Amino acid sequence: MKTEANIFSNSEVTVTYEPNVCIHSEKCIKELSDVFRTSIIPWIDLDASDAERIIKQVNRCPSGALKYQRKLSSIKKAEVKKKPVLETAV
């Protein structure tokens, strides 16, 4: 039986979960339980942590069942934060 990917989004990131790929190592649940919860539906709550922590956890998924994509608006915000401010002497 083919199972469709689950898609979860917030303002900064979209996470997809492919249940037919998951090996159920529970790495996500054990390491970031505020976001990845087995007893609540929907089981992924992207508002429970910041995007960077979620992305790091998704990258630790041993099977590749979890994937992420940053939203364009969050990338632009990150670029703005990184640009240095030039000061001029008067």
N, C-alpha and C positions, 0 to 999 in steps of 0.2 A: 504494500500500500504506500503510495507516494504522499508525503506530508508537505504542505506548503510552508515556506519560511514565515516566521513571525517577525513583524516590523514594529519597532518602538522608536519614537522620536521625541525630542524636546527642541528648544530653540537653537541649540548648538551642535547636536549630533543625532544621527540615526543609527540604531543598532539593529541588525538582523540576526535571527537565531534559526538555524536549520536543524530541526529535531532529528531528521534522518541521518545527519552527519555526526551528531553529538555522541561521544563515548561515555558520557555521564561520570566524568572524573570528579565533578563537583568543585573544581578549582574556583570557578566564579562565585559560587555560593559561599564557600569557606573563606575566601579572601576579600569579598566585597558584598557582604550579606545585606547591607542597606539597599543595594540596588537589585541584586539577584536573590529572589525570595521564592521558595518552593511552596509555601503555604498560602500565598495570596495570588489572586488573579486580578490584573495582569502581573505576571511573575517578575517582569523587569520594570523597575521604576527609575527612569533616568533623571528624575528631579531629586533623587535622594543623595546625589554626590555631584562633584564638579566633573566637567567633560574630560579633563586630563586624567583623572583617576579611572574613569570608566574606560577610556581608550587604552590605558595601560593594562587594565584587567582583561579587556577583550583580546589584546595582543598576547596574553598568557594562555588563551584557550588552546589546549593541546590538539584538539581535533579540527579546529577551524570552523566549528559550527557557529561561533559568534564572529560577526564582522561589523565594522563601523564605517561611517562616512561622515565627515565634518560638513556642516552646512556652510555655505558661502558667507553668510553674515557673520558667523563666528570667526572665520579665517580673517576677514577684514578687520574685526575688532582686535584680534591678536597682532596683526601687522601694525595697527595704529599704536598699540601699547609698546611695541618694540622700537619704533622710530625715535631716534635721539632728538632732544630739544636743544636747539642752538641758542646760546646766549650771546648777546653782544655787549661789549663794554661801552659805557657812556663817558 
